[in-house]
Amino acid sequence: MDSRASAKMISPADELWSRIDAFLRSRLRPDLYDRWFAPLRLLSLEGSRLQVAAPDRFHRDFVEDNYRAFFEEFVPAIVGQAVQIAFVVDAAPRLAPTPLPLPAGPTLTPVPRAGEPADPRDSRPNPRYTFDTFVVGESNRFAFAAAQAVAANPGHTWNPLFLHGDSGLGKTHLLHALAHAILDKQGGRVAIVSSERYTNDFVAALSKGTMDEFRHKYRECAALLVDDVQFLAGKDKTAEEFFHTFNELHDHHVQIVLSSDRSPKELKGLDARLCSRFEWGMRVQIEVPEFETRAAILQKKAEVESIDLPGEVTQLLASHIRSNVRELEGALMRLAAFASLKSEPITVPLARDVLGDVIPPEGYKPPIERIQEAVAAHYGLTVAKLTSASREQKIAQPRQVAMYLCRELGKEKFQSIAERFNKKDHTTVIAAVERIRSLMETEEPVRSAVQVLTAKLAP
C-alpha cells in the first residue's frame, strides 16, 4: 500500500492524537514519556468530552492523579475548543500514532511520583522500594527495625511480621524492602502480592482447575508477603485457602509478612483462627509521620528526582500535608510538574497556588460538617448514624471522637457542638471530650484514630 493510500486511512481521531502525542514527546523526558504516556491513546471525542485510554487501572490512576492538570493545560489548544478530559481503562492494543514533526518549544520535565511499580501485575519487588530509600523517623523506627531483624533471619525471628497503620505510611515500601533483602540473603523465589492479586489468582485457579499450580506458587517460595490483608474479609473461600497456606508455610519456617490498615484484633469479617495467627509473631504499628520525618521524606524525594526544592517550600508542605506519605509525595510531584510546565522555579506562592486544595489558608479551622464526615468515613459510618441517639459502642465512641475534634481543632463552643450532634445538654460534649482525652493515654486504637484524623483535618 503506497503512502497516499495510508494517508487516506488516517481518521480525524488518529490525526488529533498524533498531534497530542507529538506535543507530549516534545515536552517530556524520553524515559517519562515512554513509561507513562506512550501507552495512552485517544478512545473517543464526542462533543466536548475527550476520553484518553490507559492500558490498566493502575496506569490510569497514576496519570490522572499526577498529570490531569498538565493535559487540561494544553489539550484544548490542540483540539481547538474547551474539552472535558476523562481518563479511562481500555486494554485494547494501542497502535502507534503516525509521527508528526515535534512542535517548537522548551523541553519541560514533569516528574512522576517516585516509588510506583512499573507493572502492578508483576509480583517481583519494586526496585525503588529498598531499606536504603526508606526514610526513618520516630513514627516508623520500630517497624523499620523489626523489618531489618526479620530480613537478617527470615522465618525464625518473628513469623509472621504484621505491619499495620493507615494508608500511605510506608507499609508497602517495607514489604518490598524485605522482599529484596530476603532474595539477596537466600535467593529462591519470593511471592509478594496484594490481597487483591492473591484473590484474583485463587478465583482464576478455581475456574481453570489449576489449584495445584496456585498452591505451588504460594506455598513453595522463600517468603510470602501480602499487602492489605484486610481485603480478604468477606471472601470466605479465599481466606480459608490463605489459612491453609499460612499454616503450611509457618510449619516449614518460611517467612510471612503481612500489612493491613488495622490491627488483627480490629479486622472484621475474617475467621478468628486466621486473625489469631496474625498475632503469632510480631505486630508493629506505623504511626503518622511527624514534621521532621515529613520534611526528610520531601528532601529525599526531591534529591532522587532532581527537583530544586527550597527549604521554605519543604517546610510549607511538611507543615500542612500530614496524613500520609503518599499524599506528601504526590503533592511534590504535582508541584514539580506545574513548575516545569510553566518554566518557573518552585516557590511558596506557586506552591500555595498549585496546592490550594491541600494547603488551607492561614487561620483555617475545620468546620463541624467536615469533622463529622471525616470521622464517619474513618469508622465506616454515615454522618446520620454518627449524630443519631444510638448508644452502641461502635457508634458512641466515634461520636465522642468527633466531639473531641470539634473542640480541639474546630475551637467550637460546647453548646454549638451539642446542637450539631442533636444533644440538648452541652455537658454531654464536655464528658465526651474528657473521656477521649483519658482514653488517648491508655487505648492505642483511640490514640491512633485521633492522630490520623487530626493529620487529615488540621490546617
PyMOL commands that set and color helices and strands:
alter all, ss='L'
color gray80, all
select helices_A, chain A and resi 3-8+12-27+30-37+57-79+141-152+171-186+195-208+211-219+229-232+236-251+264-266+272-278+291-304+311-320+325-341+348-354+368-379+383-386+393-408+414-420+427-442+444-457
alter helices_A, ss='H'
color red, helices_A
select strands_A, chain A and resi 41-46+49-54+84-89+161-164+190-194+223-227+255-260+282-285
alter strands_A, ss='S'
color yellow, strands_A
deselect
rebuild
show_as cartoon
